[in-house]
Amino acid sequence: METFTVNLPQIPKVGETIVVERISPQKQFVIIFEYIVTAVQFNASRESTDAADAQVSASLNHCWEGTSNFKVNNFLEK
């Protein structure tokens, strides 16, 4: 299991697709991951301004490589 933080324009629903773009370790290309949302847990406590609004569980559906010119707006890993 892997945990990471992304900014999304809205909290996704179960069954929806999330696309995350990551830079390769050599920074020569991007790797695009497509996930299917399997669960959403809303955070009731807002103790910190950095706290996430929700935790999303998702399973990897597909991944592929792209060039550094490829952009997936609003889905970039922090």
Residue, then its C-alpha position, 0 to 999 in steps of 0.5 A: m500500500e502506498t500513501f501520498t497527497v494530491n490536490l483535487p478540485q473536488i472530493p471524488k466518489v466511489g467508482e470515479t477515476i483519479v489521474v495522478e502525474r508523477i515525474s520519473p526519478q531521472k526527470q526525463f518523463v512523467i508517469i501517469f497513474e489512473y486509479i479507481v476510487t474504492a472508498v472515501q472517508f471524510n475528515a471531521s476534525r480540522e485541527s490543522t489547516d494542512a489536514a486533508d478534507a478526505q482520505v481516498s482509497a483507490s486501486l491502480n487501474h492503468c499507468w503509462e509514460g508521457t513526456s515532460n510536456f504532458k500535463v494533467n491539470n489539477f491532479l499533480e502530486k504534492 
